[in-house]
Amino acid sequence: MAIRVRRALVGLATAAAVLILPAAASAAVTPGLTVTPTTTAAGTSPATVDFDATFSGGSPNDVTFALPSGLLANANLADGACLASSTPTTACQVGTGTATAAGIPLTVSLYLVKAPDPATEVGGVALVQGSSPSGMLLNTGVATLTTGLNVEFSNLAGDAISELNLSLTTLRMPTGCPTPAANVTLTADGASTMAPLNVTGCTSLPYAPTVTATETKDAKDKGATLLFTVTQAADEAATKSIALKLPSGLGVNLSADVTCLLGAGAGCNVGTASATSPIVPNVPGVGLAAGMVVLGGSASAPTITITFPAPYAITLVGDIDLGAGTVTFKNMPDLTLTSLNLNITGPNGKKAFTTTCKQSSTSGTFTSQADVAKTVQGTVKFVNCPANPTATGSFSGLASGHPSLRFTVTHGKGAPNVSSVSVGLPGGLKFSRAGIVMSKTCTTKGGKKKCTTTTLTKGLGVKGATATSVALKGGKLVIKLKKAAGKVTISLAAPVLTESASLQTKVKKHKVTKPLTVSLKVTDAKNTSTSVPLKVKAH
């Protein structure tokens, strides 16, 4: 709906005369643009920017403001309710200004409303005469998202517009600082002009992304799915690239995945993706809540592509390096994502990965829009995998020079029983070979001599199982059990356990404030070993 100056200026015959002059609408339009401020701080939200657009040589029919990458409007006003209604409301106001028509400036206000075509447009921008949402609707522009935000007003011909001076008030500033500065582009009936927007302070923005992974094992075999979860705070710089490291215990199911990498096909749908942003409505089924994940490329250069549907038509392409076990997404948009979930299941009902359910970790190398790089470690959660073994314990006698350690190891739920335990001691404690006494006993029967060697470890106690052998290897005491047990309690004292005078003095004077770490390596009946660090207070 074009601006109806005749309604706004009833009784002004001169204005009405201007509106019906065909020459004004058909003349070539030359746009001019001033952006204020010309320099702004990175990441500011909400921020206000003034766009003073002038038109000489005629009145434009179509006017588009194309904002640079990262200069975005908050589409999440009123928790997304603005995009559900075509009626302007106070809570959805996004700007103020003036529209000069027939030489007369009209006070206008702008409101975020439902997009005329929600399938392709992020939202609508209602241009209303006056400072109230109940004023006369002059025009409904559309907002679309490509690399940046575009706001377009159409069907303005015949309205004798010479200037649009608009102040947008709910913007979020870019978090990248390009040199030279990126431009705001004004296009009027095909003629364009630009004005720079300088952004400063990008490297000073907070930037602390995190990553976690979840491996979900099939109940009947070793097939597995993988979920990566990346998070950031809302006030952080946006990410430009991410390199995600596959967990070490995860294998690629080549027999299932290779069919996606053959020929020149479109690849295979192997999962889903979702994301949240403080300036994007979190609406199930559309936008950033309904991403599709495709495995494609070739066997020598495989890729993972995340595609979010319109109106937030964002595509992220990740390069897979099987040798390094990484997937790297580059050229991400300047849009802070408070969460990004990449769920890779597999093609055609098959699983993309295999898992050993062994303890592992993941990592992510992140680069902000300002090229600030961060590498962070992440935990891996296991679903449908046997639980890892656990341990609890306590020290006593350290202050008196009579050290004693007692701990209990319990097998993980669903995991085989414990068959052996290797014990590594913290600094100031060590095992003494003097506590391990070996004796040899020989018997003769039927003229044949038979000898057996037994080991007695003085200061060692085992409860809940029977030790079949004890050995000191590389400074660690390895205790093998005669029969695997679900729970075993081990106690250690002199003479097999000794303490340095230095540690005794420190404990006695209460100078050991942090727990001591006993390094346990627990092996189960299926010969799977798990490291279990046991932190114990010094007493």
N, C-alpha and C positions, 0 to 999 in steps of 0.2 A: 504494500500500500504506500504510494508516494506521499510526500509531505503536502498537505493541503493548506497552502499559505492563504488561499482565499477564505477558508474557514477561520483561520487564526487572525486574519486582519480584515474582518468584515467592515465594510464601509470605506476602505482605502482603495479608491478607484485606480490610483496610480499603480498600486501593487498588482491589482487584477489585470491591468493593461500589460504589465511586464510578463505575467504568466502566460499570456496567449500569443506572445511573439514567437513565431516559429524559428526565427533566426537564432535566438538564444540557445535553443536546444540542438540545433544542427551545426553550430560553429565548432571548430576544433578547440578542445579544452587543453589548457596547459596547467597541470597541477603544481602546487608548491607545498612544501612541508617543513615544519619546525617541530622538533621534539625537545621537550623540557622535562626534567633536567637532561643535559647532554652527557653528564657523568653520574653514575649511580653505583651504589654498593652491591656487590654480588650477593645473591641469595635472599635479599630482603623480601619479606612477605608479612602482611600485605603492603604493597607499594603503590604509589600513584605516579602516573606518567601522563603528561599533557601532549596531545597531538593536534597541532594547529594546521589544518589542511585548507589551502586556498585554491580557487579555480578561476582562471582568467580565460577570456576568449569564448566563454559560453558556459552553460550549465550542464554538469555531467549527468549521465544516466546511471552508470554503474561506478561505485567507488569501493576500493578494497584497500584495507590496511593489512599489510603482511608483516608480522612481527618476527624478529630474528629468533634463532634457536634458543630455547630456554626462557624467553620472555612469554610467560603463560598466564592466562586468567584462571581464577579459582572456580572450577566447574562444580565444586562440592559445597557451594553455599547452601545453607539450610539442610545440610546432610543430603544433598542431591535433589531436594524437593523442587527446586527452581526449574529443573529440566522436565518436570512432570506436568507443568501447566503453562498454557499460553497467556495467562493473565499476569501482568506485572504486579509484584508485591514489594513492600518496603524492605523485607529481609533479603530480597534478591537484587537490590540496587548495585550496579557495578560502575556507575560513572555519572558525571554531570557535564554541562557545557552549554554551548550556544550553537545554533544553526542560523546562519545569515541568509535570508531569502528575500529577494526583491529589495535588497539593501537594508533590511530591517532584521536585527538580531533577535532571535527567539530563544528564551531559556528552555533547555531540554535536559532530560535525565535518561539514563540508560539502565535497563533491567535485564538480567539473565532469565530467559524463558525457554519453553520447550522448543526444540528445533523444528522448523517447518518440515524437514525430512530427517527424522531421528536415525534412519538407517545409514545415512552418509554424513550427517552433520553433528558436531559436538553439542551445539546449542543454538538458541536464537537470541538476538540482542534487540530488545524492544526500545525504539527511540520514541520517547513520550514528551509532548510539550508541557513545560512547567516543571515543578520540583516535586510533584506528587505522582505516585503510580496510577492515580485515577484520572490523570490528565489525558488529553486526546492522543491516541496512538498515531504517530506520524509515519513510522516505517518499522518493519521487523527485518533486521539484517540476520545473516547466518554466520556462525563460527565453525570453521573447519580446522582440522589438525593435519599438517604434513610434517615437515621438519620443524615448523613453528606454527604459531596461531595466525589464521587469516580471519578477518572480520569484513564481511562484504554487505554493502547496502545497494539494492537494485531498484530499478524503476523510479529514478529520481528526475527523469526528463520532464521539462516543462515547469519545474519548481523554482527556477531562477536562483539556484543555490550558488553562492560565491564563496562561502567559507563554512567549514565544520571545525569548531574548536572544542575538542572532546577531551575530558580528563577521566581516564580509567583508573579506578581506585582499588581494585582487588587483584592486582597483578603480583606475580612472583618473579623476581629478577633472575636473570641467568646465573649459573654457577661457574660458567666458563668465561674467560677474559681473552677473547681473540685479539690479535694485533695484525692488521689494523682492525678497528672496531667494526662490529657487525652493524648492518643498516636496517632501519625501518623503511619499508617500501610502500609508497602510496601510488595506486594506479587508478586513473580516471579515464574511462572509455578507451582503454588501450595505451594511453600515455602514462609514463611512470616517472617518478622522482624519488630520491632517497635522502635520508637524514641519519647520521651515525648515532649509535647509542654506546657510549664508552662504559665499560663495566670494570670495576677495580676491586681488589681484596679477595680474589678467588682462592688463592693459596692459604688464606687465613681462616677460611670456613672450616668448621669441624668436619672430620671425615673418619668414621670408625665403623665400617661395615663388618658384619659377622657372617659366618657360614656354618651350617650343620648339615648332616646327611642322615638319611634313614634307609637302611637295607631291610627289605621285607622278603623273607625266604618262602618259597613254595612249601606247602606242608608235606608233599610227597617226594620232592627231589631237590637238587641244588639250585634250581632256577630262582632268580631274584629280580626285584624291581628296585629302583633307586630314586629317592626324593632328595633334591638339594633345596635348602631353604636359606636365602640370603636376606638379611635384615639391615636396616639403617634407621637412625632417628630422623624425624621430620625436618629438622633444621640443618641437616648435613648437606654437603655438596653432592650433586648427582654423580653417578658413576659413568665413565666413558667406556671402560673395558673391564671384563671379568675373565680370569682364568681359573676354572674349577678343577681340582685334583680329585680323581677317582679314589675312593678308599682302597687301601692296599690289599685287603682281603677279597676284593671284588674282581671277578673275571668277566671277559666279554664272551657272550654266547654267539660265537661266529656262525654256527650252523643256522641260527635264526636270523641274524642280522645281515648276512652277506647278500641275501636276495634283494635287500633294499638298495644295494650299492652297484647293481649290475645294470648295464645299458644306460639309456638316456631317459629313464622314466622319472616320475615325480617323487620317487622315494616312497617311504612307508610312514604312516601315522603310528608313532610309537609312544605317545603319551599326551599329557596335558600340562598347561602352565597357568598360573594366576599371579596377579600382582596387586599391590595396593599403593596408593599415593595420597598424600594429604589434599591434593587439589583435583582428584578424580573420584567421582562417586563409585562406591563399591556395590555395584548392582549385579546380582547373580545372573549368569547366562549371557551377558554382553560385555563388551569392552575388555578391560584388563582381568576380568574374572573368567574368561572363556578362551584362553589361548590354546592353540594346537601345536604339537611338537612333531616334527617330521625328520626322520633319518634319511639322508640322501647323499648326493655327491658320488664319489667313486671309491673303489676299494683302496686306492692310494691316497685319496684326499676326501675322506668322509666328512660330512657336516651334520650339525643339528640345527634346525631352524624353528624358532618360536614365532608364531604368527597370531597376533591379537586382532580380532575382527573390528570392522568399522563400528562406530565412528572413531574409535581410538585405534586407527589402523597402524599398528607398530609391528615391525618385523625385526627380529634379532637373529643373526646368522652366527653360529658357533663353529669354529674349525676344530676338528678332533685330531689329536696327536696320540695315536695308540702307543707309541714308544714311550712317551712321557706320561701317558695316562691322564691327559688333560683335555678339556674342551674350553675354547677361548671365544668369548663374544666381544666383538669390537664395534665401534661406532654406535654406541647406545645413545638414545636421545637425552638431552639435558632436562631430565625429569626425575626428581628424587623419588625412589621407590622404597617405601617403608618395609615392604616385603616382596620377594620374588620367589615363587615356588616352581621348581622344574621337576615334574614327576615323569620319569622314563620307565614305562612298563615293558613294552616290546611290541614287535609287529605280528599281526595276524593271530592274536591270542597266545603267542609264545613270549617267553621272558627274554629281555635284552641282555641280562647278566646271569652269572652264576656266583654263588658266595660260599666261602668256607666257614662263615660265622666266626672267624678269628678276630680278636681285638685289632682295631685299626683306627686310623684317624684320617681326616681330610684337611684340605687347605684351600684358600682362595687368594689369588693375587688381584687386587683391585686398583684401578687407576681412575682418579676423579676427572671431571671435565677440565680441571686446571693442571692435570698431569701430576698430581700428588699420588704416589704409589704406596700401597699398604699390602703386606702379606700377613694373613691371619690363619691360625690353626683352628680346626673345628672338630667337634666330637661326632662320633658315628653311633646312632641308635640302631639296635637290632630288633626286628619283629619276627616271631616264629623261629627264633634261634635259641638253642639252649643257653641258659644264663651262665655268666662267668662265675668261677669260684670266688668266695669271699673269705676274709680273714679278720679276726679281732685278736688283740693281745695286750700284754702289759709287761713293763719292766719293774724290777724291785732290786734293792741292794746296791744300786750304782753309787750312792753317796758313801756307803761304808766299805766299798771295795770288794763286795761279795755279789757280783752281778748275777741276775737271774732273769730269764726271758721265758714267758709262757704265752703261747698263742694257739688258736683253734682255726683250722681250715675246713670250710664246708663246700661241698661241690655245688655248682649252679643248678638251679631247677631245670630238670629235663636233660641235664648233662650226665655223662658217665661218672662213676665214683673216682675218688682220688687214688692214684697208684704210687706216686712219689712226690716229695717236696724237696726243693733246693732252697737253702737259706743263706742269704748274703747279709752281712752285718754292716751297720753304720760305722763311721770313723770313731776310733777310741775303743772299739770292741773287735775281737777276733777269736777264731777257733784255734785251739792248741792241739797239736798232734799228740802231746803227752796224755791227753784224755782218751785217746783211742788206743786200746790195748788189744793186740792180736795174739792169739794162742793157737798152737798147733798140737793136735792130738792124733797119735798113730796107734792102730791096732793090727794084730796079725791073726789071720784066720785062713786055715787051709794052706798054710805056707805062703800066703800072700799078704803083703803089708798094705794097709789102707790108712791114709792120713786125711784129716779134715781140719780146716782153719776156721776158727770162730773169732768174731770181733766183739769186744766189749767197749762200749762208749760210756765212760764215766761222766756223769752229769747230764745224761740224756734220758728223758722219760717220754714214752709214747702211750697214749690212752685212746681207746677206740679202734685200735688196729695193732698189728705186730710188725716190727721192723725186721725185714729179711736181710738187709745190708745197709751199712753206713759207711760213707767214704768222704774224704776231704779232697775236693777238686777245685783248683784255682782259688783257694781261699773260701770256698762255699761248702757247706755241709749238705750232702745229698743223702736223703733218707728214703729208701725204697721199702714199700710195704709188702708183706707176704700176700695179703689179699686186699684188693681195692676197697675203700671205705667211703661212705657218704660224708662222714665227719671224723676228723682226727685232731687230737690235742697233743701238742709237743711242748715239752719243757726243757730248757737248757740252763745249765749252771756250771760252776767250776767242777772239775778241772778242764772240761772241754771248752768252756766259755771263759775268756779272760778279758780284763779291762785295763786300760792304760791309766797311769797315775794322773795324767792331765785331765782325762774325762772325769775321774772320781772327784778331783778338786773342783772342777767347774760345776758338777752336779751338787756337790756339798755346799758350794757358795751360791747356789741358785742362779748360775750364769748360763745355764742351758734352758732357754725359754721356748725354743721351738721343738716340736716333736722329732724324735729320731726315726729315720726310715729304714725298716727292715725289708730287704728285697726278696720276695718269695717267687719262686717259679713252680707252679703247680701243674703236674702232668696227670691226665686222667687215664682210664683203662683203655681208651682207644688211641693213646699216645699223642693226644693233643695237649700242648703246653701253653700255659697262660701266665703272664707276668702279673703278680698281685702285689703292688706296693703297700706295705703296712706301716702306718705312721703311729708311733708309740711315744707317750710322754716319758721323760726321763725322771726316774725316782731312785 
